[in-house]
Amino acid sequence: MNPPVTNAGIISDQMAPDFLLTVEGLTVSFDGFKAVNDLSLYVDEREIRVIVGPNGAGKTTVLDLICGKTRATSGSIKFRGQELTRMNESKIVQAGIGRKFQTPSIYDDLTVFENLEISYPKGRSVFGALAFKRDAVVRDRVFEVAEMIFLKDRLNERAEFLSHGQKQWLEIGMLLIQDPDLLMLDEPVAGMSVSERKKTAELLNKIIANRSIIVIEHDMKFVEDIAHRVTVLHQGKVLSEGSMDHVKHDPKVVEVYLGH
Amino acid sequence: MILSRKELLGLTILATLILVILPLSLDIFRLNLVGKYLTYAFVALGLVLCWGYGGILSLGQGIFFGLGGYCMAMFLKLEASSVENTKIQSTPGIPDFMDWNQITALPWFWEPFRSLPLTLILVILVPVALAFILGFAMFTRRVGGTYFAIITQAVAAILTILIVGQQGYTGGINGITDLRTLLGWDIRTDNAKLILYFVNGLLLIGCLLLAFFVKHSKFGRILVAMRDKEDRVRFSGYNVSNFKIFVFCLAAAISGIGGAMFALQVGFMSPSFVGIVPSIEMVIYTAVGGRLSILGAVYGTLLVNWAKTSFSETFPELWLLGLGGLFIAVVLAFPNGLAGIYGSYIEPAIKRFLRKKSDLMPSGTLPQGSPAE
């Protein structure tokens, strides 16, 4: 399955479901400035896609557009054939897309256990939340995820007392417990120590099973470790796409990004 | 499990205070006064849920207290305005102030208040309906924080102006006065006041239990999460605005009950309990009690009102300044109010004291409270 990159426009609707996520002609303009400009992107099932690019290339905006935080000016985002551009954020999450923010976004006042429990995909309506019971199924799932994110023995601690790296893991865990089909991570290893980075790469490789991941990352060593395919963004457009080797040697990329 | 062991103990102590100690130690005049204060505690409790836990600061909770109170007062007023009681009016059978304002027929929106069951439903439903409309309009558009607080203030001001301006329909600035009986039972007697005090106390304890239930449900944790990181909650698949609307409506419902009990115990309802000043005072009760403390709301209300009664008798012109100063002092020095003071000074002292005792009695196993939140 080779997603056609240069002539994206000819993808027909019948072919679209082959990809988990199909982004076509996506444009968003903030007061005339096009942060994302006619962007097309195709993500396969079970693929780790890394988006790289210089500051201001529109990487985070692309994630914002997919998860509904920012509304597209034009273009389409299809997830399993469902159009996302007009869905509200919570519906997009319920459709199976999880998003991790750039700065660790966790609930400081709650314990690690409660952080994970809130993210557990049950009792998401008002009355569902009032009637929610912490049963064995929930508890087991929280323990399971806590083990994966190396926080099993800190479940009863308030999240604010975790280290920066542990907070990042906790947020990944909060997404994991939702069991999303597409996980979007914005700089998951930023501010981590070398050993934490290694563990995170290991973690990402563990959780890749049965889902696709889009990662924004600056750390090239980390990108090489995990990426199946790399998309290079520049000024809101796709500059190059392919394997790490391919983009590394693409003269356009060398010029605008790696050359700096 | 609705309550932790510590909360159960706290609630028991408070219930004993309200239902046993105060009735035994105060005369009926003072007890009625405490009963009146306790009706404000309903509002303070609503604010703990919506401001303390949900982070939604409403400076217009007097609206809901007032609406609940007016609903009850309208029922009582209609009963007091029977044809026999009002035969000297040019139109007998309508409230006196309508007659003074040349109104000759009961307005349509007074009609439901002929029935007590309907009135009791409306005491809750009217505040909830307005809270829902306000909440829906604001929260789905992501209006929050200061803007929300200002808008609630504006609504409180508008409602006051409306009530004062529509004298013929609402009793105007004087409010609805001269309330006498509830289904023929004279609510002005000492005996009735005593019974109403207990009804009020029990309702308050019921609402406290409800608040504990909400706090300990997943809903309560989502409120805290929303206060911390609203976007994270939204992108965890929750419709944040629905949660905010619900907690705002819940606070309104609880405030409405308080308002109705106010009208019953005090015997009148006026716009001076609806507007901006009482609404802000109620926020101060919550802040003094500790905005995260459900039981603290009651203590905060009682303390501030006790201080108000004592000081305003002695230094009437200084009282408002004192109240403002108290608010600033609490926010700056004790952001968690009385509950915070209790948690960081009194509770450790009690524990030390108990530990000393248990050292003397080696076999003693003492209940250990759960760690302070």
Contacts between the chains, C-beta under 8 A, distances in Angstrom:
chain1	res1	chain2	res2	distance
A	67	B	235	6.0
A	69	B	231	7.4
A	69	B	235	7.5
A	88	B	239	7.4
A	89	B	234	5.0
A	89	B	235	6.1
A	90	B	234	6.3
A	90	B	237	5.1
A	90	B	238	5.7
A	90	B	239	4.7
A	90	B	240	7.8
A	93	B	235	5.9
A	93	B	236	6.4
A	93	B	237	3.7
A	94	B	237	5.1
A	98	B	235	7.7
A	99	B	235	5.0
A	101	B	231	7.2
A	101	B	232	7.2
A	101	B	235	7.9
A	105	B	229	5.2
A	105	B	231	6.8
A	105	B	232	4.4
A	106	B	229	7.0
A	106	B	232	7.0
A	107	B	224	6.8
A	107	B	225	4.3
A	107	B	228	4.7
A	107	B	229	6.0
A	107	B	232	7.0
A	108	B	228	5.7
A	109	B	224	5.3
A	109	B	227	7.7
A	109	B	228	5.8
A	110	B	221	6.1
A	110	B	224	6.1
A	110	B	225	6.3
A	110	B	228	7.8
A	114	B	221	5.4
A	115	B	225	8.0
A	117	B	218	7.2
A	117	B	221	7.4
A	118	B	218	7.0
A	118	B	221	5.9
A	118	B	222	6.1
A	118	B	225	5.5
A	118	B	233	7.4
A	118	B	236	6.6
A	119	B	236	4.9
A	121	B	237	6.3
A	123	B	218	5.5
A	124	B	237	5.2
A	124	B	238	5.5
A	124	B	239	7.8
A	125	B	239	7.7
A	125	B	242	7.3
A	126	B	219	7.0
A	126	B	242	5.3
A	126	B	243	6.0
A	126	B	246	4.7
A	129	B	217	6.5
A	129	B	218	4.6
A	129	B	219	4.1
A	129	B	222	5.6
A	129	B	243	7.5
A	130	B	214	7.2
A	130	B	217	5.1
A	130	B	218	7.6
A	130	B	219	4.8
A	131	B	217	7.7
A	132	B	217	6.5
A	132	B	218	3.9
A	132	B	219	7.7
A	134	B	218	7.9
A	171	B	232	7.8
A	174	B	232	7.7
A	174	B	236	6.7
A	178	B	236	7.0
A	178	B	237	6.8
